[in-house]
């Protein structure tokens, strides 16, 4: 269940910038095999990067491209995994670039994030504004996506 719990639900919750306490509660309530001593370190540390970087050296966030590479979920999805903006853009893409932009000051010094911040720096300001607008729409009403 690594792909489902970490890359899909955990990634989505982190990209939405959900309160980690709410994510902990959700995981503990939804999965029959979730027990605190296992689930909380995985959720808090790995999935939500909410332990100050003790368990994971960088946030476990990804765009639609990585989800596609690591799973078969995109094969039946109506969203375009290559688009960052627009109605058909994969929600993971807009949320991913928005997350990186929002956390720029906090994460820019993390050597493992350097390449992604270089790529973020190449996105022109107008497109970044469109990415952020799409991300805010998703964050406001994630059930609609």
C-alpha positions as CSV (number, residue, x, y, z in Angstrom):
1,X,0.0,0.0,0.0
2,X,3.0,2.3,-0.3
3,X,1.8,3.8,-3.6
4,X,-1.8,4.4,-2.4
5,X,-1.0,5.7,1.1
6,X,2.2,7.7,0.6
7,X,2.1,8.8,-3.0
8,X,-1.6,9.3,-3.5
9,X,-3.4,10.1,-0.3
10,X,-0.4,11.4,1.7
11,X,1.0,13.4,-1.2
12,X,-2.4,14.9,-1.9
13,X,-2.9,15.9,1.7
14,X,0.5,17.5,1.9
15,X,0.1,19.3,-1.3
16,X,-3.3,20.6,-0.1
17,X,-1.3,21.8,3.0
18,X,-3.7,20.0,5.3
19,X,-3.2,20.1,9.1
20,X,-1.0,17.1,9.9
21,X,-3.2,16.3,13.0
22,X,-6.2,15.9,10.6
23,X,-4.2,13.6,8.4
24,X,-3.1,11.5,11.3
25,X,-6.8,11.2,12.5
26,X,-8.0,10.3,9.0
27,X,-5.4,7.6,8.5
28,X,-6.1,6.1,11.9
29,X,-9.8,6.1,11.2
30,X,-9.9,4.8,7.7
31,X,-7.5,1.9,7.6
32,X,-8.2,-1.3,9.6
33,X,-4.5,-2.0,9.8
34,X,-3.5,1.4,11.1
35,X,-2.1,1.4,14.6
36,X,-0.6,4.4,16.2
37,X,2.9,3.2,16.8
38,X,3.3,2.4,13.1
39,X,0.9,4.8,11.5
40,X,1.8,8.0,13.3
41,X,5.6,8.0,12.5
42,X,4.8,7.2,8.9
43,X,2.1,9.8,8.5
44,X,3.8,12.5,10.6
45,X,7.3,12.0,9.4
46,X,7.2,10.5,6.0
47,X,3.9,11.4,4.5
48,X,3.4,14.9,5.9
49,X,7.0,16.0,6.6
50,X,5.7,17.3,10.0
51,X,8.4,16.0,12.3
52,X,11.0,18.6,11.5
53,X,12.8,16.3,9.0
54,X,13.7,13.5,11.4
55,X,12.3,10.6,9.4
56,X,12.5,12.0,5.9
57,X,15.1,14.4,4.5
58,X,12.7,16.2,2.2
59,X,8.9,16.4,1.7
60,X,7.5,13.4,-0.2
61,X,5.6,15.4,-2.8
62,X,5.2,14.7,-6.4
63,X,3.5,15.9,-9.5
64,X,1.3,13.8,-11.9
65,X,4.3,12.8,-13.9
66,X,5.8,10.9,-11.0
67,X,2.5,9.4,-10.0
68,X,2.2,8.2,-13.6
69,X,5.7,6.8,-13.6
70,X,5.2,4.8,-10.4
71,X,1.6,3.6,-10.8
72,X,-1.1,2.8,-13.3
73,X,-3.6,5.3,-11.8
74,X,-3.2,7.8,-14.6
75,X,-4.3,5.4,-17.3
76,X,-7.9,5.8,-16.3
77,X,-7.8,9.4,-15.3
78,X,-9.4,12.1,-17.3
79,X,-6.8,14.8,-16.3
80,X,-3.8,15.5,-18.4
81,X,-0.7,14.5,-16.4
82,X,1.5,16.9,-18.5
83,X,-0.5,20.1,-18.0
84,X,0.0,22.4,-15.0
85,X,-2.8,24.8,-15.7
86,X,-6.3,24.7,-17.3
87,X,-9.4,22.8,-16.6
88,X,-7.9,19.5,-17.8
89,X,-4.6,19.9,-15.9
90,X,-3.7,17.2,-13.4
91,X,-4.5,18.6,-9.9
92,X,-1.3,17.1,-8.6
93,X,0.7,19.3,-11.0
94,X,-0.8,22.6,-9.9
95,X,-0.7,21.7,-6.3
96,X,2.9,20.5,-6.6
97,X,4.3,23.7,-8.1
98,X,2.2,25.8,-5.7
99,X,3.5,23.8,-2.7
100,X,7.1,24.4,-3.8
101,X,6.5,28.1,-4.3
102,X,4.7,28.4,-0.9
103,X,7.5,26.6,0.9
104,X,10.4,28.2,-1.1
105,X,12.0,29.9,1.9
106,X,11.6,26.8,4.1
107,X,12.9,24.3,1.6
108,X,15.3,26.1,-0.8
109,X,18.3,25.2,1.3
110,X,17.5,21.5,1.2
111,X,20.1,20.0,-1.2
112,X,17.6,17.3,-2.3
113,X,15.2,20.0,-3.4
114,X,17.7,22.0,-5.5
115,X,16.8,20.6,-8.9
116,X,13.1,21.2,-8.4
117,X,13.7,24.8,-7.2
118,X,15.8,25.4,-10.3
119,X,12.9,24.2,-12.4
120,X,10.4,26.3,-10.5
121,X,12.7,29.3,-11.2
122,X,12.3,28.7,-14.9
123,X,8.5,29.0,-14.8
124,X,7.5,32.5,-16.0
125,X,5.6,34.6,-13.5
126,X,2.4,34.6,-15.5
127,X,2.3,30.8,-15.7
128,X,3.1,30.6,-12.0
129,X,0.2,32.9,-11.2
130,X,-2.1,30.6,-13.3
131,X,-0.7,27.5,-11.5
132,X,-1.3,29.1,-8.1
133,X,-4.9,30.1,-9.1
134,X,-5.7,26.6,-10.1
135,X,-4.1,25.2,-6.9
136,X,-6.2,27.6,-4.8
137,X,-9.3,26.4,-6.6
138,X,-8.4,22.8,-5.8
139,X,-7.5,23.6,-2.2
140,X,-10.8,25.5,-1.7
141,X,-12.9,22.5,-2.9
142,X,-10.7,19.3,-3.3
143,X,-13.8,17.1,-3.6
144,X,-14.6,18.7,-6.9
145,X,-11.4,17.4,-8.5
